[in-house]
Amino acid sequence: MFDASRFATRFGRLSSGPGALNSHHYNARILHTVESARHIDGRRIVERAVEAAFAPLIAEACPGERRGHLAHEVAQHLYAHLGYGWYDLTGDGAVSTASHFVEGWNAGKPGSRRCVCTFTSAYLAMAHAIATGELVDYIERQCMVDGARACRFERVPGRTAPLAPPGDPPPPPEPPPAGAGNIDAAAIAEAVAAMPLHGNSEGLIPAFNLYLARTPVDFYDRLSTDFVNEMSSAGLGRHARQLLGNDAETCAMHTFRGILASPEWAAAVAPMVLIPDDNLFGLIALASAFGWGSWRVVEHARGQRVRLELAGVASEPRRWMLTGVAAALMELLYSTGSIDERFGTFTATAQGSAFTVEKS
């Protein structure tokens, strides 16, 4: 049996390096944003990001021209280990009975009637190309979001576009933050590292009242950069950046709300929370442990303003996401009402590696 855990550890960017744990809320929403945009081919943007992030990893694990079954096994078990779900190959395609992305759609857009698993379609096509050298497409014909008992994908020959080349190598892992208030950020990072945050028997990671998945940061960078570039060519670059920030802001509030009510928070963080403001520092420490960047608070006026600094300089795509996350922190902790009512009650701006959040 292929040992996915050892494989993920070998490639640090999928375990302790700049691989990010993100929730089903965010992953489903950002893919929906990219795929739904008019004037561009959003599905192809998703496909290129999947191929660029994962094809080099699976190819490196299976050297040689005839990779065959081993590459399929590597891809299948890594997919499950990282929390995306589970699939089985069939004679003419694949069947998936558990999906991180279906969970995200059911949480954020219940009642939708469409096929939503573009990430999985792209992943299957990429794995097939690595295993056999044959370029194909996988088309989702049935989806659990649309009421089917399983997601079913058909393998379609005749693709001519090559796999997308990888991007620049990711930066080295960032050091843990120093912590603040009564929060021991290093202890939180150690606690998260010790948790079994890998796929269960269904290939899902239910933790912190969320479904988590660990994804290479370069996937998000490629996805966001291509999306903004193509939208800019259509005269909609500013709109694209705003959409990405809005996705991060909305989903971070959902994510942090689930975290605060989770047994994992109660065990690892809540004992350190002695005053209300410690929740802010605890969430920041947890975000750092999830791979969202190594943050520290340099200024804080309770309920009104916070200034954060990020270790190193985040890439432009990461800044779009982190600006939304910074606003969501303050909105969740210092605003009232539903997620929709809290949205926009704080405004975040980024300057280099600093993020300033102020009450709107």
N, C-alpha and C positions, 0 to 999 in steps of 0.2 A: 504493500500500500504506500502510495506517495505521501511523504511527511510534509504537509503544507506549512506547519508551524516552523520547521527548520528552514524551509525555503524562504518564508517571510522574514525570518531573522537574518538569513544570509543577505538578503537585499534590505539593508537598513531603512531605506526610504519608505518601505511598506510596513515597518514595525516601529522602531524607536526613532527613526529619522524623520524627515519632513513629509511623512505620510500623515494625513489629518483624519481624525475621527469626526465625522459629521453625521447629523441625524437624518432620518427619512424625510423630515419636513424640508430640510434644505436641498437634499439631493434631488428629490422629486420636483421641487418648485423651480430650481435653476434650469433643469432640463426642459421643463414645460415652457419656461420663458424663452429659451433659445429655439426650441422647436416650433413655437407658435408665432414667432415674428414673421411678418410679411416682408416681401421683397428680397428675402434671402433663403438659402437652403439650410435651415437649422438642423435638420436631421444629419446632413453630411458633416456639419461642424461637430456634432456629438460623435459621429463615427471616427473622424480624424483624431479627436482628443483621446478616445479609447485606444485606438491603434498606436498613437505616439507614446502613450504612457505605459501600455502593457506588453506590446509585441516584443520590445527588446528584452524584457524580463523573462518571458517564457522562452524566447529563443536562446538566451544565455543558459537557462536551466537545461536545455535539450540540445547540446551541440551536435553538429553533423547535419548532413543534408537530408537524411532519412529519419525524421523525428517520430512520425507516425503516432502510435497509441500513447507513447510517453508524453508527448506534447498535449494531447487531449486530456490526459489524466492530470498533468500539471495545471493546465488551465481550469479544469473543472474543480479541483480541490482548492486551488488558490482563490477562485471566485467565492467558494463557500467559506473558506477560512477568513476572508476579509469582510464577510457579512452581507454579500449581495443576494444570497439565497442558494438554491440548488437547482440544477438541471441535469437531465439525462439525455444523451444522444440517441436518436432513433435512426432508422434506415434513411429517411429523407429530411431529417432536421433535428429538432430537439423539443423536449417538454420540460417545463419548469413548474414545480409545485409549491415553491416558496420564493418570494421576491421582496427585497428591500424597497424597490421602487413602487410595487403595488401597495405595500404598506403606507408609503408616503402619499400616494394618490388617494387612498382610502381615508387618510387622516386629513388631508388638505382640501380635497375636492371630491367628497363622497357623492356617489350617484353618477359619476362620469361614465360615459358609454363609449369607450374607445380603446384602442391598443396603445399602451404607454411605454413598453419596454424597449425603447430604442437603444439604451446602453447595452442591454443583454444581446440584442440582435447584432450590434457591432462587435461585442466581445466574442460571440460565437463565430462570426465571420473571420475575425482576426485569428482565433485559435485554429480554425480550419486551415487557414493559409499557412500558419507556422507548421502545422502537423503534416500537411500534404503538398504544399507548394501551389495549391489550386486557389485561384481567386474566385470567391463566390459571395453572394449576399444571403443573409438570413432575414426572412420577412415574417413578422408576427401575424399569424392568422386568427388566433383566439387569445383573449387576455382575461385574467381573473378580475381586473377592474370592470370589464364589460359583462361579468357574470359567469364566465366559463369556470370550470373546475380546475383548470390548469392553463398556463400560457403555452401556446404551441407555435413553433417556429418552423417554417419551411425553408430548406436550403435551395437556393436558386442559382444555377450556374450562369456563366456569361459575363461576369464582372470584368472590366478591363482596368479600372483605376488601381494602381499599386497601393500597398499599405502606406499610411502616412509615416514619414521619417520621424524619429525622436527629436525632441527639442534639446535645449541646453541642459547639462547635468544640473540636478538640484543643488541648492546650497547645503553646507554642512549643518548638522543639527545645532539648534540654539541652546545655550545654557538655561537651566531653570531660573525663574525669577527669584528675587531676594525675599519676596513676601512683604506684607504690610499689616498694620494693626495687630490683631491677635491671631492672624492666619500664618501658619507655617507652610509656605508654598512647596518647599522641598518635600515635606512629609506627604502632602497631597499628591505630588508627582509620583512619589514612591508607591503610594497606595493605588493609584490608577495603573501604574506599571505592573503591579502584582495581581490585578484583577484579570479574570479569564475573558478578556475582550476579544474574542474570536468566535467564528461561526459555530453555532450549536449543530444538532443533528439535522436541522433544516437549512443550515447555512445562514442563519440570522444571528444578530447580536442584540438581544433584548437587555438593555441596561439603562439605568438612570431614567426610567419611564419613557424610553425611546427605543427605536431600532437604529443602532449605529452601524456604520460601515467605514472601513479604513481605506482611504483613497490617496494615491500619490498626488502631492501638491501640483506637480506638473500637468496633471489632468485638468485641474481647475484653471491653471494659468493658460493652457492651450485653448480650452473651451471659451474662457472669457475674452482672451485676446482676439481670437478669430471672430467671435460674435461682434465685438466692438468694431473691429476693422471692417467687416462686411457691412455692418449697419452704417458705419461712417461713409462707406462708398455710396450708400443710398441716401446720404444726408441726414442720418439718424443716429450719429455717434453719441451725442449728448443724451439722447433718450435711452440708448442702450446702457450707458453707464449708470443712469438713474435706475433703470430696471434692476440691474445687478445689485445695487445698493439696497433697493427696496426689498428684494428677495432676502438678502442677508438680515436686514433689520426685522422683518416679519418673522422669519424662521428662527432667528436667535431668541426672540421673545418666547415662541413656542418651546424651543429647546430648553432655555433657562428655566421656564416655568415647570417643565417636567422634571428637570434636575433638582430643583428646590424641594419638590415633593417626593423624591425618590428615596428608597432605603439606602442606596449607596451614598447619597449626600448625608443622610442621618448618621451613617457609620463613620465616614471618612472626614467630613467637614463640619457638620453641625456642632460637635463638641468644642470646636474652636471659636464658635460664634458667641461672643459675650455681649456684644452691642449690635444694633441693627446694621451699622455700616460694615461690619465684618462680612455680611453677605456679599457685598460688592467685591471685597478683596478675595473672598472664597471663590466666587464665580470666575474672577480673573485668573486665579491660580488654576482652576479646573480647565478653563479655556486654553491656558498655556500647556497643561498636561495633555490635552486633546490634540495638540499640534497646530493650534491656531496662531502661534507666535508667542514669544516670550515677553510678556508685558509687565510693566510696573506703573504704579500710580505716583505721579510727581506733584499733583495738586488735587485737592478735593474739598469742595464746599458742599456740604450735605444737601442733597436734593436739588441743587442748582447747577453745579459745574464739576466736571472732572477732567483732568488732563492726564493722558496715558502716553507712555513711551514704549516703543517696540525695540527689542534688541536687534541690531542690524537694520538694514533698509529693506522693507518689503517691496516686492515687485508691484508694478502698477495694478495688475489684476487683483492681487491680494489686498491692496489698499482699498479697492472698491468694496470688497467683502467686509474687511475689518472696520471700515467706517460705519457700515450698517450695524455690525455687531456692537461697536462702542455705543451707538445711540440706543440700541435695544437694552443694554445693561441698565442704563439710567431710567429708561421708560418702564421697564418691568419693576424696578425696585422703588421708584419715586413717583410713579403716576398711578392712577386708579382707573378701573373700568375694564372693558374687554380689550383684547389685543388690538382690534381695529380702533378703539377709542384712545388707546395709549400711543398708537403709531403717530409719529410726527410731533409729539410733545417735547422731544429733545432734538437738537440739531448737532450733528457731528461733522467736523472738518478735519482734513488730514494735511499736514505739512511735513514732508519727509517721513521720518519715523515717529512723529508725534501726532496724537489724535486728541482734539479738544471737543468736549461735549457740553453743551449749554442748554438750559431750559429755553424752549422756543417762545 
